[in-house]
Amino acid sequence: MEIVKFISKIIYDKKGEDIVIIDVSDVLQGICDYFIIATSLSDEHARALADEIELKLKKEKGILIDHIEGYEKGKWVLVDTGDVVVHIFDKETRAFYDIESLYEDDKKIKYEGK
C-alpha cells in the first residue's frame, strides 16, 4: 500500500482530480493488486501526470514502469507498474467508461492528499 499512497500523492501534488484507489487483488489475482483512477484537466496534463509518476518512481523508489498506453492521445493514459495500474482519464472518457462502477464500494478509497 505504500507505493499506492506514493503514486496517489504524486497525482495529487500535480493537480490530478478525483483520485480513487481500488483494491482489485481478489478480482485480478496475479495481474495487479490496485487500480488508481484519476482525472486530468487536459490531454497535456494527463501526459504530465504519467511523466511525473514514471520519473519519481524511478528516481525515489528505483521502480521502472512496465509500460504506458494511451500517452499520445491523452484521453486515457494507463501506467502499469506491475502491482499497481494507474488510469488517468479526461472527465468525459472517465464518465463514459466508468470503471469504478465495476467494483464494490468497500474496495474503494477516495484519496484526498493525506
C-alpha positions as CSV (number, residue, x, y, z in Angstrom):
1,M,0.0,0.0,0.0
2,E,3.0,2.3,0.5
3,I,3.6,2.5,-3.3
4,V,-0.1,3.2,-3.9
5,K,0.0,6.2,-1.5
6,F,3.2,7.4,-3.1
7,I,1.7,7.4,-6.6
8,S,-1.5,8.9,-5.4
9,K,0.4,11.8,-3.7
10,I,2.3,12.4,-7.0
11,I,-1.0,12.7,-8.8
12,Y,-2.5,14.9,-6.1
13,D,0.6,17.2,-6.0
14,K,0.4,17.6,-9.8
15,K,-3.3,18.7,-9.5
16,G,-4.9,15.4,-10.6
17,E,-8.5,15.3,-9.6
18,D,-10.9,12.8,-8.1
19,I,-8.3,10.2,-7.1
20,V,-9.7,6.8,-6.2
21,I,-7.8,3.7,-5.1
22,I,-9.4,0.4,-5.7
23,D,-8.2,-2.9,-4.2
24,V,-8.5,-5.4,-7.1
25,S,-6.3,-8.1,-5.6
26,D,-9.0,-10.6,-5.2
27,V,-10.5,-10.0,-8.7
28,L,-7.3,-9.6,-10.7
29,Q,-5.1,-12.1,-8.9
30,G,-1.7,-12.3,-10.5
31,I,-2.3,-9.3,-12.7
32,C,-2.2,-6.4,-10.3
33,D,-3.3,-5.5,-6.7
34,Y,-4.5,-2.0,-7.1
35,F,-6.0,0.4,-9.6
36,I,-5.5,4.2,-9.1
37,I,-8.0,6.2,-11.1
38,A,-7.6,10.0,-11.5
39,T,-9.0,12.7,-13.7
40,S,-6.7,15.1,-15.7
41,L,-7.6,18.6,-16.7
42,S,-6.4,18.1,-20.3
43,D,-4.5,15.7,-22.6
44,E,-1.2,17.5,-21.8
45,H,-2.0,17.3,-18.1
46,A,-2.5,13.5,-18.4
47,R,0.8,13.1,-20.1
48,A,2.5,15.3,-17.4
49,L,1.0,13.1,-14.7
50,A,2.3,10.0,-16.4
51,D,5.7,11.5,-16.8
52,E,5.9,12.6,-13.2
53,I,4.8,9.1,-12.0
54,E,7.5,7.5,-14.1
55,L,10.2,9.9,-13.1
56,K,9.5,9.8,-9.4
57,L,9.1,6.1,-9.2
58,K,12.4,5.6,-10.9
59,K,14.3,8.4,-9.0
60,E,12.9,7.9,-5.5
61,K,11.9,4.2,-5.4
62,G,14.0,2.6,-8.0
63,I,10.9,1.2,-9.7
64,L,10.7,1.1,-13.5
65,I,7.3,1.3,-15.3
66,D,6.3,-1.9,-17.1
67,H,4.6,0.1,-19.9
68,I,2.4,3.1,-20.6
69,E,-0.5,3.1,-23.0
70,G,-2.6,5.9,-24.5
71,Y,0.1,8.5,-23.9
72,E,-0.1,10.1,-27.4
73,K,-3.8,10.9,-27.3
74,G,-4.0,11.6,-23.5
75,K,-7.7,10.8,-23.1
76,W,-7.0,7.6,-21.1
77,V,-3.4,7.1,-20.1
78,L,-2.6,3.8,-18.4
79,V,0.6,3.5,-16.4
80,D,1.5,-0.1,-15.4
81,T,3.9,-0.6,-12.6
82,G,3.2,-4.3,-12.2
83,D,1.4,-4.4,-8.8
84,V,-0.4,-1.0,-9.4
85,V,-2.1,0.1,-12.6
86,V,-2.8,3.8,-12.9
87,H,-5.7,5.0,-15.1
88,I,-5.6,8.8,-15.9
89,F,-8.7,9.9,-17.7
90,D,-10.1,13.2,-19.0
91,K,-13.5,13.9,-17.5
92,E,-15.5,12.7,-20.5
93,T,-13.7,9.5,-21.0
94,R,-13.8,8.6,-17.3
95,A,-17.5,9.1,-17.2
96,F,-18.0,7.1,-20.4
97,Y,-16.1,4.0,-19.2
98,D,-17.0,4.4,-15.5
99,I,-14.7,1.5,-14.5
100,E,-15.2,2.4,-10.8
101,S,-18.7,1.0,-11.1
102,L,-17.3,-2.5,-11.7
103,Y,-16.0,-2.7,-8.2
104,E,-17.7,-2.8,-4.8
105,D,-17.7,0.4,-2.7
106,D,-15.9,-1.3,0.2
107,K,-12.9,-1.8,-2.1
108,K,-12.6,1.9,-3.0
109,I,-10.7,4.6,-1.1
110,K,-11.0,8.3,-2.1
111,Y,-7.5,9.9,-1.9
112,E,-7.5,13.4,-0.5
113,G,-3.9,14.2,-0.1
114,K,-3.2,12.5,3.3
